[in-house]
């Protein structure tokens, strides 16, 4: 895929294509196996966090259709380093209770936030225009709070009970 490929095609290929995105899953599974078997030798937690921040900040100079490629590597290193810190009992900011709670509800948040924001915008007549000016500092925290609350309710009423029901008996959390 060179410069002759349209940006929309490249975006689809690198961000939406299921085959390409499955590579992220397999990369994560392979690195996860390395962490579990204690064979992972990548950078430590603080180095990985600095790397992700640097890559994310540097992405402003990279065309958007290529963002996945470098962010994937950075996040895999960060997740592996955090998991290794958890397994070894090393100090980690990711075990701070509010962050653990946000991690628990994150999948439910992923499932509800776009629908919630889209429906609220449609109901208040904003369509696809969003909020601007003085309305933005009010709308943003309200919508974020509603999405987090909805995610929490979904997590507690659906995800937790189903996880308990589907988990084999005697299996630790």
Residue pairs with C-beta under 8 A, 6 or more apart in sequence:
1 10
1 13
5 13
7 63
7 64
7 65
10 65
10 66
11 64
11 65
13 20
14 20
14 65
14 66
14 68
14 69
15 21
15 65
15 67
15 68
24 68
24 72
27 72
27 76
28 76
28 79
31 40
31 42
31 76
31 79
31 80
32 80
32 83
34 40
34 80
35 80
35 83
35 84
35 87
38 87
40 80
40 84
42 48
42 77
42 80
42 81
43 51
43 77
43 81
44 81
44 84
44 85
45 78
45 81
45 82
45 84
45 85
45 90
45 92
47 81
48 74
48 77
48 78
48 80
48 81
48 82
49 78
49 81
51 74
51 77
51 78
52 71
52 74
52 75
52 77
52 78
55 70
55 71
55 73
55 74
56 71
56 74
58 70
59 67
59 70
59 71
62 70
82 92
82 94
84 90
85 91
85 92
85 94
86 92
86 94
86 95
93 99
94 100
94 103
102 148
104 155
105 148
105 151
105 152
105 154
105 155
106 151
107 155
107 159
108 150
108 151
108 152
108 154
108 155
108 158
108 159
109 147
109 148
109 151
111 151
111 154
112 147
112 150
112 151
112 154
113 147
113 151
116 143
116 146
116 147
116 150
117 143
117 147
120 143
120 146
121 127
121 128
121 129
121 130
131 139
131 140
